[in-house]
């Protein structure tokens, strides 16, 4: 791509006028019709002439502005929900619980509510109006997070009957996001029709506050003998179903004989997280592979058509290994019925045993990651929602999710984010073997695109050449290298820096600290060679701050030694600092040697030098490195490994 073409990449005209003159050719898919911009300066979004992804040029964006605005309204509702929940008097009885513990319990209850709602859905619900169908905001939050695991979501939609119906009803969520009424529906009390639809289906209170009090336990079957026990979600002992140390003794355990309880020991729990996760896997082992339901989770779909058949064949081979070992195991008693099969497998095997039988491969790790609890979903939804909360918090810090944000801010910010997202897809299309890490603004549009589910899948395959999965569990070291690499590739292809945020030393209020470096960012984007729409409106701090990495690989505070205090060069911080410096020099040499990746030497005064150095700083405490929880594109295919 030539310099001239890069300078016109994502061409756009954004007109300002104090006299409020209107553009002659407005973008047909624009911000909400009733959105009014600042009285001091009115801006109009016009459609970029070109959105280039690989070899394809689009005249319209893949993600509409109303969808993003609706998504921001959802994120605001989730943020408000968290603040409200942590202040509820319900938690006063649990002494010692901090805000994180309260929120995790509530998220667990929200997942339970989502599970009941999902199980009760039927295909006829497509005829229901979206504003009646829409579940409570806590359930919406779980659905939203589930969609942000797009490969798992799509595979579950083919393997799990209730998820198949949920995916078909995703049209209702898209309709909600595109509607101007969504913010008010999320803010005010739900209509009687909407409450009735929910209550009739689930038999649960619509209001999450009331449900906290009324829904405190559920019936669960002990597969050892079929006895159904009422299991508390939480108790003061810490072993409730929604607590980390969950376990339960079958209420009929003293009637069990030695064929049920090994050596007649009645003191073993008959339910726990370990047992329940193996129950789930054993149940899938019993299903016939004549339908998708019989495949182990993670072995039915892959990111490309070429690897899909090999993934399925390997999955069937792994399943056969497990079945053969269980059949030949002398510790497994004679099995009569499904429940007894689940019990015998869970009694005789640990996850480490299963992993040994399956073999330590990328596919094995993917399969086992789907069996972490007893729910039918391949995503551990409680952990996923908690992780996603970090992104929600960042959107709040940037004030992007604040109500009427676009009324008070220049609408070019969204245009900039959409253009950069398409450029991100272009990098994915032209570098298929590379792990790429988005910035916050790109991540927002990417998440919005994923909420469209089938549309996202088709767009990826058609324009990028393969499905792009979303992974928010990559570890810190991989993230640091991947973000460095993303910045270099971006700078090389588009001739503009990847991030304009400045990346200072993190503090509890990252957004506030970043705002002090906007002046520095202004100087970096002043070059006339930069393409306008993939560089932020520099006078708008909301835009430049959003080019901050979506989450740092290691962001804890590192305290400098006091004056006169000797510096220990063997601390984790200094060791990692030397390691990163060596990696940086190696990467510079590699790029300088390869004409395919760049056309100019990387000198000290290179425009990207400062950005690169400050892109993903590593700050450590004596306790070590904090990392992970970063969204990453690529490397979801089990046949492709991330760089070491």
C-alpha positions in Angstrom: 0.0 0.0 0.0 1.5 3.3 -1.1 2.0 6.4 1.0 -0.5 8.3 -1.1 -3.2 5.6 -0.7 -2.5 5.5 3.1 -2.9 9.2 3.4 -6.4 8.8 1.9 -7.3 5.6 3.8 -10.8 5.9 5.3 -11.3 9.3 3.7 -13.9 11.4 5.4 -15.2 14.9 5.7 -16.3 16.2 9.1 -17.6 19.7 9.0 -17.9 22.2 11.9 -20.0 25.3 11.9 -20.9 27.6 14.7 -23.9 28.6 12.7 -25.1 25.0 12.8 -25.1 24.4 9.1 -26.1 21.0 8.1 -24.2 18.6 5.9 -25.6 17.9 2.4 -24.9 14.2 2.6 -25.3 12.7 6.0 -24.4 9.2 6.8 -27.6 7.1 6.5 -26.5 5.0 9.5 -25.8 7.8 12.0 -26.1 8.5 15.6 -29.7 8.5 17.0 -32.0 10.9 15.2 -32.8 12.7 18.4 -29.2 13.2 19.3 -28.2 16.9 19.6 -24.6 17.9 19.7 -23.1 20.7 21.7 -24.6 24.1 21.2 -21.1 25.6 20.7 -20.2 23.4 17.9 -22.3 21.0 15.8 -20.6 18.1 14.0 -22.0 15.8 11.4 -20.7 12.3 10.6 -20.4 11.6 6.9 -19.7 8.2 5.6 -16.0 7.5 4.9 -15.7 6.8 1.2 -13.8 3.6 1.7 -13.4 1.0 4.4 -10.5 -1.3 3.3 -10.3 -4.8 4.7 -7.7 -6.9 2.9 -8.5 -6.8 -0.8 -12.1 -5.6 -0.2 -13.3 -2.0 -0.2 -16.6 -1.2 1.6 -18.7 1.9 1.2 -20.5 1.3 4.4 -19.2 0.2 7.8 -19.8 -3.3 9.1 -20.9 -1.8 12.5 -23.6 0.8 12.5 -23.4 3.9 14.8 -26.8 3.2 16.4 -25.6 -0.3 17.4 -22.6 1.2 19.2 -24.7 3.8 20.9 -27.1 1.0 22.1 -24.2 -1.0 23.3 -22.9 2.0 25.3 -26.3 2.3 26.9 -26.1 -1.4 27.9 -22.6 -0.8 29.4 -23.9 2.1 31.4 -26.8 0.0 32.8 -24.3 -2.7 33.8 -22.1 -0.2 35.6 -25.1 1.3 37.4 -26.2 -2.2 38.4 -22.9 -3.1 39.9 -22.8 0.1 42.0 -26.4 -0.5 43.2 -25.8 -4.1 44.1 -22.7 -3.5 46.2 -24.7 -1.1 48.4 -27.7 -3.5 49.0 -28.7 -4.2 52.6 -29.1 -7.9 51.7 -25.3 -8.4 52.1 -25.2 -7.0 55.6 -25.8 -10.5 57.1 -22.5 -11.7 55.5 -19.8 -10.1 57.6 -16.4 -9.7 56.0 -17.7 -9.6 52.4 -16.0 -6.9 50.4 -17.5 -5.4 47.3 -15.8 -7.9 45.0 -17.3 -10.8 46.9 -20.7 -9.3 46.9 -20.6 -8.7 43.2 -19.3 -12.2 42.4 -22.2 -13.7 44.4 -24.7 -11.5 42.6 -23.2 -12.5 39.2 -23.6 -16.1 40.2 -27.2 -15.5 40.9 -27.6 -13.7 37.6 -26.2 -16.7 35.8 -28.7 -18.9 37.5 -31.5 -16.6 36.4 -30.1 -16.6 32.9 -30.0 -20.4 32.9 -33.6 -20.8 33.9 -34.7 -18.1 31.4 -32.7 -19.8 28.6 -34.1 -23.2 29.3 -37.7 -21.9 29.1 -37.2 -20.1 25.7 -39.0 -21.5 22.7 -39.0 -20.8 18.9 -42.4 -19.1 19.1 -40.8 -16.2 21.1 -39.5 -14.8 17.8 -43.1 -13.5 17.4 -42.9 -11.5 20.7 -42.0 -7.9 20.5 -38.4 -7.3 21.6 -39.4 -4.8 24.3 -41.5 -7.5 26.0 -39.0 -10.3 25.4 -36.1 -8.3 26.9 -35.0 -10.0 30.2 -33.9 -8.0 33.3 -30.6 -6.1 33.1 -28.7 -8.7 35.2 -29.7 -11.5 32.7 -28.9 -9.2 29.8 -25.4 -8.7 31.3 -24.8 -12.5 31.3 -26.2 -12.9 27.7 -23.9 -10.0 26.6 -20.8 -11.6 28.0 -21.7 -15.0 26.5 -21.9 -13.4 23.1 -18.4 -12.0 23.6 -17.2 -15.5 23.4 -18.3 -15.9 19.8 -16.7 -19.3 18.9 -18.0 -21.0 22.0 -21.4 -19.3 21.6 -21.7 -20.5 18.0 -20.6 -24.0 18.8 -23.0 -24.2 21.8 -25.8 -23.0 19.5 -25.2 -26.2 17.4 -24.5 -28.6 20.3 -26.9 -27.5 23.0 -30.7 -27.4 22.2 -31.5 -24.4 24.5 -28.5 -22.4 23.1 -29.8 -23.1 19.6 -33.0 -21.3 20.4 -31.2 -18.5 22.2 -29.1 -17.8 19.1 -32.2 -17.7 17.0 -33.7 -15.1 19.3 -30.6 -12.9 19.1 -32.6 -10.8 16.6 -34.4 -9.3 19.6 -31.2 -8.1 21.1 -30.1 -6.5 17.9 -33.5 -4.8 17.6 -33.1 -3.5 21.1 -29.6 -2.1 20.5 -30.7 -0.3 17.3 -33.7 1.3 19.1 -33.7 4.8 20.4 -36.0 3.5 23.2 -33.4 1.2 24.8 -31.8 3.7 27.2 -35.2 4.6 28.7 -36.2 0.9 28.9 -33.0 0.2 30.9 -33.4 3.3 33.1 -37.1 3.1 34.1 -39.2 0.4 35.6 -40.2 -2.4 33.2 -43.6 -2.5 31.7 -46.2 -4.9 33.2 -46.1 -6.9 29.9 -42.4 -7.3 30.1 -42.5 -8.4 33.8 -45.3 -10.8 33.1 -43.5 -12.4 30.2 -40.4 -13.0 32.4 -42.3 -14.2 35.5 -44.6 -16.6 33.5 -41.5 -18.2 32.0 -39.2 -18.4 34.9 -41.4 -18.2 38.0 -38.8 -15.8 39.4 -39.1 -12.1 40.5 -38.2 -9.7 37.7 -36.5 -7.3 40.1 -33.0 -8.6 41.0 -33.3 -7.1 44.5 -36.4 -9.1 45.3 -34.9 -12.2 43.7 -31.9 -12.0 46.0 -34.2 -12.5 49.0 -36.7 -15.0 47.4 -34.3 -17.2 45.4 -31.7 -18.5 47.8 -31.5 -22.2 47.0 -32.3 -24.8 44.3 -32.9 -28.5 44.0 -30.0 -30.6 42.7 -29.9 -34.3 42.1 -27.1 -36.4 43.7 -26.1 -38.8 40.9 -24.9 -41.3 43.4 -28.4 -42.4 44.2 -30.8 -39.9 42.6 -31.7 -38.2 45.8 -32.7 -34.5 45.2 -31.4 -32.1 47.8 -32.1 -28.4 48.4 -28.8 -26.7 48.0 -28.2 -23.2 49.4 -26.5 -20.7 47.1 -24.6 -19.3 50.0 -24.0 -20.0 53.6 -21.8 -18.8 56.4 -19.6 -21.9 56.1 -18.6 -20.9 52.6 -19.7 -24.1 50.9 -22.9 -22.9 49.1 -23.4 -23.6 45.4 -22.3 -20.1 44.4 -19.3 -20.1 46.7 -15.8 -21.3 45.7 -15.6 -24.1 48.3 -19.0 -25.6 47.3 -19.7 -29.2 48.4 -22.7 -31.2 49.5 -23.3 -34.5 51.3 -26.1 -36.6 49.9 -28.9 -36.5 52.5 -29.4 -40.3 51.9 -25.6 -41.1 52.1 -26.0 -43.4 55.2 -28.2 -45.7 53.1 -25.5 -46.1 50.4 -23.8 -49.4 50.1 -20.2 -50.1 49.2 -20.9 -50.2 45.5 -21.9 -46.5 45.7 -19.4 -45.2 48.2 -15.8 -46.5 47.9 -14.9 -48.7 50.9 -18.2 -47.8 52.5 -16.9 -44.3 53.5 -19.9 -42.1 54.0 -17.8 -38.9 54.8 -17.1 -38.0 51.2 -19.1 -35.2 49.5 -21.3 -36.3 46.7 -21.3 -32.9 45.0 -18.5 -30.4 44.5 -17.1 -28.3 41.7 -14.8 -31.1 40.7 -17.5 -33.8 40.8 -20.0 -31.6 38.9 -17.6 -30.7 36.1 -16.8 -34.4 35.6 -20.5 -35.2 35.6 -20.9 -32.8 32.7 -18.1 -34.3 30.7 -19.2 -37.9 31.4 -22.7 -37.0 30.2 -21.3 -35.8 26.9 -19.4 -39.1 26.6 -22.7 -41.0 26.6 -24.2 -39.0 23.8 -24.2 -40.3 20.2 -21.9 -38.6 17.7 -24.6 -38.9 15.1 -25.5 -35.3 16.0 -23.5 -32.3 17.1 -24.7 -32.9 20.7 -22.4 -36.0 20.9 -19.2 -34.1 20.3 -17.1 -32.9 23.2 -17.3 -29.1 23.8 -14.5 -27.4 21.8 -14.2 -30.2 19.2 -17.1 -29.4 16.9 -16.2 -26.0 15.4 -12.9 -24.3 14.4 -12.1 -20.8 13.1 -11.7 -22.0 9.5 -13.3 -24.6 7.3 -10.0 -26.2 6.5 -9.3 -27.0 10.2 -12.9 -27.9 11.1 -12.8 -31.5 9.9 -9.4 -32.3 11.5 -10.7 -30.8 14.8 -13.7 -33.0 14.7 -11.7 -36.1 13.9 -9.3 -35.4 16.7 -12.2 -34.7 19.1 -13.7 -38.1 18.3 -10.4 -39.8 18.8 -10.0 -38.1 22.2 -13.6 -39.2 23.2 -12.8 -42.8 22.1 -9.7 -42.8 24.3 -11.7 -41.7 27.4 -14.5 -44.2 26.8 -12.0 -47.1 26.3 -10.1 -46.2 29.5 -13.3 -46.0 31.6 -14.5 -49.3 30.2 -11.2 -51.0 31.1 -10.8 -49.4 34.5 -11.2 -52.1 37.3 -12.1 -49.4 39.9 -15.3 -48.6 38.0 -18.2 -50.7 39.3 -20.8 -52.2 37.1 -22.8 -49.4 35.6 -26.6 -49.4 35.4 -28.2 -46.1 34.2 -26.9 -42.7 33.3 -26.7 -41.3 36.9 -24.6 -44.2 38.1 -22.3 -43.8 35.1 -21.7 -40.2 36.0 -21.1 -41.1 39.6 -18.6 -43.8 38.8 -16.6 -41.7 36.4 -16.5 -38.8 38.9 -15.6 -41.1 41.8 -12.7 -42.7 39.9 -11.2 -39.9 37.9 -9.8 -36.4 38.5 -9.4 -33.8 35.7 -5.6 -34.5 35.8 -6.4 -38.2 35.1 -8.6 -37.2 32.1 -5.9 -34.8 30.8 -3.3 -37.6 30.9 -5.6 -40.0 28.9 -6.5 -37.3 26.4 -2.9 -36.1 25.9 -1.5 -32.7 26.5 -2.6 -30.8 23.3 -4.1 -27.5 22.5 -7.4 -29.2 21.7 -7.3 -31.1 25.0 -6.9 -27.9 26.9 -9.7 -26.2 25.0 -12.0 -29.2 25.7 -11.3 -29.3 29.4 -11.7 -25.5 29.7 -15.4 -26.0 28.8 -15.9 -28.4 31.8 -15.4 -26.2 34.8 -18.9 -26.4 36.2 -22.1 -28.3 35.7 -23.9 -25.8 33.5 -24.5 -26.7 29.9 -22.6 -23.7 28.5 -19.0 -24.1 27.4 -18.1 -20.7 29.0 -17.7 -20.4 32.8 -20.1 -17.4 32.8 -19.5 -16.2 36.3 -15.8 -15.7 35.7 -16.4 -14.3 32.2 -18.9 -11.6 33.5 -16.4 -10.6 36.2 -13.6 -10.3 33.7 -15.8 -8.3 31.3 -16.5 -5.9 34.2 -13.0 -4.4 33.7 -13.9 -3.2 30.3 -17.2 -1.8 31.5 -15.3 0.1 34.2 -12.9 1.5 31.6 -15.7 2.8 29.4 -17.1 4.5 32.5 -13.7 6.1 33.2 -13.6 7.4 29.7 -17.2 8.6 30.1 -18.1 6.9 26.8 -21.0 5.0 28.5 -22.4 8.1 30.2 -25.9 9.0 29.2 -26.1 11.4 26.3 -22.3 11.2 25.8 -22.7 12.0 22.1 -24.9 15.0 22.9 -22.0 16.6 24.8 -19.1 15.3 22.8 -18.0 15.5 19.1 -19.6 12.7 17.2 -16.3 12.2 15.3 -15.2 10.1 18.2 -17.4 7.2 17.1 -16.4 7.7 13.5 -12.7 7.5 14.6 -13.4 4.3 16.5 -15.3 2.6 13.7 -12.6 3.5 11.2 -9.9 2.1 13.4 -11.8 -1.1 13.9 -11.9 -1.6 10.2 -8.2 -0.9 10.0 -7.8 -3.6 12.8 -9.7 -6.1 10.6 -7.5 -5.1 7.7 -4.4 -6.1 9.8 -6.1 -9.4 10.7 -6.8 -10.0 7.0 -3.2 -9.3 5.9 -1.5 -11.0 8.9 -3.4 -14.2 9.4 -0.7 -15.8 11.6 -0.4 -12.9 14.1 -1.9 -12.3 17.5 -3.2 -8.7 17.6 -4.3 -6.7 20.6 -6.9 -3.9 20.3 -7.1 -0.6 22.0 -10.1 0.5 24.0 -11.9 2.2 21.1 -11.3 -0.7 18.8 -12.4 -3.1 21.5 -15.7 -1.3 21.9 -16.6 -1.6 18.2 -15.3 -5.1 18.1 -17.5 -6.1 21.0 -20.5 -4.4 19.4 -19.9 -6.4 16.2 -19.8 -9.6 18.1 -23.2 -8.9 19.6 -24.7 -9.4 16.1 -23.5 -13.1 16.3 -24.3 -14.6 12.8 -23.6 -11.3 11.1 -20.2 -11.1 12.8 -19.4 -14.7 11.8 -20.3 -14.1 8.2 -18.5 -10.7 8.0 -15.3 -12.3 9.4 -15.3 -15.2 7.0 -16.2 -13.0 4.0 -13.9 -10.1 4.6 -11.1 -11.4 6.8 -11.0 -14.8 5.3 -11.5 -16.7 8.6 -13.5 -16.4 11.8 -11.9 -14.1 14.4 -12.4 -15.4 17.9 -12.3 -13.2 21.0 -10.1 -14.2 23.9 -9.9 -12.3 27.1 -7.8 -14.8 29.1 -4.4 -14.5 27.4 -1.5 -14.2 29.9 0.6 -11.1 30.4 3.9 -12.0 28.7 2.0 -12.9 25.4 0.1 -9.7 25.6 3.1 -7.5 25.9 4.8 -9.0 22.9 1.5 -9.0 20.9 0.7 -5.4 21.6 4.3 -4.4 20.6 3.8 -6.3 17.4 0.4 -4.8 16.7 1.9 -1.3 17.1 4.7 -2.0 14.7 2.4 -3.6 12.0 -0.1 -0.7 12.4 2.6 1.9 12.0 4.1 0.2 9.0 0.8 -0.3 7.2 -1.0 3.0 7.9 1.9 5.3 8.7 0.3 6.5 11.9 0.9 5.5 15.6 -1.4 2.8 17.0 -1.9 4.6 20.3 -2.2 8.3 21.2 -2.9 7.9 24.9 0.6 8.4 26.2 0.4 5.5 28.6 1.7 7.0 31.9 2.4 5.2 35.0 -1.0 3.7 36.0 -2.9 5.0 39.0 -6.3 4.1 40.4 -7.8 6.7 38.0 -6.2 5.9 34.7 -8.4 8.2 32.7 -7.5 11.2 34.9 -3.7 10.5 34.6 -3.9 10.0 30.9 -5.5 13.3 30.3 -2.3 15.1 31.4 -0.5 13.7 28.4 -2.9 14.8 25.7 -0.7 17.7 24.8 2.1 15.2 24.0 -0.4 13.2 21.9 -1.4 16.4 20.0 2.1 16.9 18.8 2.4 13.4 17.6 -0.7 13.5 15.4 0.1 16.9 13.8 2.0 15.5 10.9 0.1 16.0 7.6 1.0 12.5 6.5 -1.3 10.9 9.0 -4.6 9.6 7.8 -7.3 11.7 9.4 -10.0 9.2 10.3 -7.7 6.6 12.0 -6.1 9.4 14.1 -8.3 10.8 16.8 -9.8 14.3 17.0 -6.9 15.6 19.1 -8.8 18.3 20.9 -11.1 15.6 22.3 -9.5 13.8 25.2 -12.2 11.1 25.1 -10.9 10.0 21.7 -7.2 10.0 22.5 -7.7 8.3 25.8 -9.6 5.5 24.1 -6.6 4.5 22.1 -5.1 3.2 25.4 -4.5 -0.6 25.3 -7.7 -2.3 26.3 -6.0 -3.7 29.4 -2.3 -3.7 30.3 -0.6 -7.0 30.6 0.9 -6.0 33.9 -0.4 -2.9 35.7 0.3 -2.7 39.4 2.2 0.1 41.0 5.9 -0.1 41.3 7.2 2.1 44.1 10.6 3.7 43.4 13.3 3.2 46.1 13.7 6.0 48.6 16.7 8.3 48.4 19.8 6.6 49.6 18.2 3.2 49.5 20.3 0.6 47.5 18.7 -0.7 44.3 18.3 -4.4 44.1 18.9 -5.3 40.5 17.5 -8.8 41.0 13.9 -7.8 41.9 11.2 -9.2 39.6 10.8 -5.7 38.2 14.4 -5.2 37.2 14.7 -8.8 35.8 11.6 -8.3 33.7 12.8 -4.8 32.6 16.1 -6.3 31.3 14.2 -9.1 29.6 11.8 -6.7 27.9 14.7 -4.5 26.8 16.3 -7.5 25.2 13.1 -8.5 23.5 12.6 -4.9 22.2 16.1 -4.8 20.7 15.6 -8.2 19.1 12.3 -7.1 17.6 13.9 -3.9 16.2 16.6 -6.0 14.5 14.1 -8.4 13.1 12.0 -5.6 11.6 15.0 -3.7 10.2 16.1 -6.9 8.4 12.7 -7.5 6.8 11.7 -5.3 4.0 8.3 -7.0 4.0 7.4 -5.4 7.3 8.8 -1.9 6.9 10.4 0.5 4.6 12.4 2.8 6.9 14.9 2.2 9.8 13.7 2.5 13.3 15.7 5.4 14.6 15.6 7.0 18.1 13.7 10.0 16.7 11.2 7.8 14.8 7.6 9.2 15.3 6.6 5.9 16.8 9.5 5.5 19.2 7.9 7.3 22.1 4.6 5.5 21.6 6.3 2.1 21.5 8.3 2.6 24.6 5.2 3.7 26.6 2.6 1.4 25.0 2.5 -1.3 27.6 4.6 -0.4 30.6 5.3 -3.1 33.2 4.9 -2.2 36.8 5.6 -4.7 39.5 5.3 -5.0 43.2 7.1 -7.5 45.5 4.2 -9.8 45.1 4.8 -10.3 41.4 3.1 -9.4 38.2 -0.5 -8.8 37.6 -1.8 -9.6 34.1 -4.3 -11.3 31.8 -7.9 -10.3 31.1 -7.0 -8.7 27.8 -9.0 -9.1 24.6 -7.0 -10.7 21.8 -7.8 -11.5 18.2 -6.3 -14.6 16.6 -4.8 -17.9 17.7 -8.2 -19.4 18.6 -7.5 -22.2 16.1 -6.2 -25.2 18.1 -3.7 -25.9 15.2 -2.1 -22.5 15.6 0.0 -21.6 18.7 0.7 -18.1 20.0 4.4 -17.0 20.0 6.5 -18.0 22.9 
